[in-house]
Amino acid sequence: MPVAMAAPARAASGPRPLRVAQIIDNLRWGGAQKMQLVLAEALGPAAEVTVFTLDANADIGVVAALERLQVRV
């Protein structure tokens, strides 16, 4: 039997922001990581960006740069 799910509540201030999830193999400086920063910067506060990595050994500089852009890592 299908389960009915309630629609998520919306803030009174308007539509929900765009939610972006990125999955990457590692967070060590390289071209893909630079593109993550470029995308997060271009989206700005209009989006909630989250980055998932498959490697626990992240470069603290990459993580710090993403977090400065309000990206969840």
C-alpha positions as CSV (number, residue, x, y, z in Angstrom):
1,M,0.0,0.0,0.0
2,P,1.5,3.4,-0.9
3,V,2.3,5.8,1.9
4,A,1.2,9.4,1.6
5,M,3.9,11.9,2.4
6,A,3.2,15.4,3.5
7,A,4.6,18.2,1.4
8,P,7.4,20.0,3.0
9,A,6.5,23.3,4.8
10,R,7.5,26.5,2.9
11,A,8.8,29.6,4.4
12,A,6.5,32.6,4.4
13,S,9.2,34.6,2.6
14,G,8.8,32.8,-0.8
15,P,9.9,29.7,-2.6
16,R,12.5,27.3,-1.3
17,P,16.1,27.8,-2.5
18,L,17.5,25.5,-5.1
19,R,19.2,22.5,-3.4
20,V,22.3,21.1,-5.0
21,A,24.2,18.0,-4.0
22,Q,27.6,17.2,-5.5
23,I,29.4,13.9,-5.1
24,I,33.1,13.8,-5.7
25,D,35.8,11.1,-5.2
26,N,38.1,13.3,-3.1
27,L,38.6,16.9,-1.8
28,R,42.2,17.4,-2.8
29,W,43.0,20.4,-5.0
30,G,42.4,19.7,-8.7
31,G,40.2,20.7,-11.6
32,A,37.0,19.1,-10.3
33,Q,37.4,20.7,-6.9
34,K,38.0,24.1,-8.5
35,M,34.7,23.6,-10.5
36,Q,32.9,22.9,-7.3
37,L,34.1,26.3,-6.0
38,V,33.1,28.0,-9.2
39,L,29.6,26.5,-9.2
40,A,29.0,27.3,-5.5
41,E,30.2,30.9,-6.0
42,A,28.0,31.3,-9.1
43,L,24.9,30.0,-7.4
44,G,25.5,32.2,-4.3
45,P,23.0,32.4,-1.6
46,A,20.2,31.4,-4.0
47,A,21.1,27.8,-3.5
48,E,21.8,25.3,-0.6
49,V,24.9,23.4,-1.8
50,T,26.2,20.2,-0.2
51,V,29.3,18.3,-1.2
52,F,29.7,14.6,-0.5
53,T,33.2,13.0,-0.8
54,L,34.0,9.4,-1.1
55,D,37.4,9.9,0.5
56,A,37.8,10.8,4.2
57,N,41.2,12.4,3.6
58,A,40.2,15.9,2.5
59,D,42.5,18.8,2.0
60,I,41.6,21.3,4.7
61,G,42.2,24.1,2.3
62,V,39.5,22.8,-0.1
63,V,37.1,22.3,2.8
64,A,37.7,25.8,4.2
65,A,37.2,27.3,0.7
66,L,33.9,25.5,0.3
67,E,32.7,26.4,3.8
68,R,33.5,30.1,3.2
69,L,30.9,29.9,0.4
70,Q,28.4,28.4,2.8
71,V,28.7,24.9,1.3
72,R,28.1,22.0,3.6
73,V,30.8,19.4,3.4
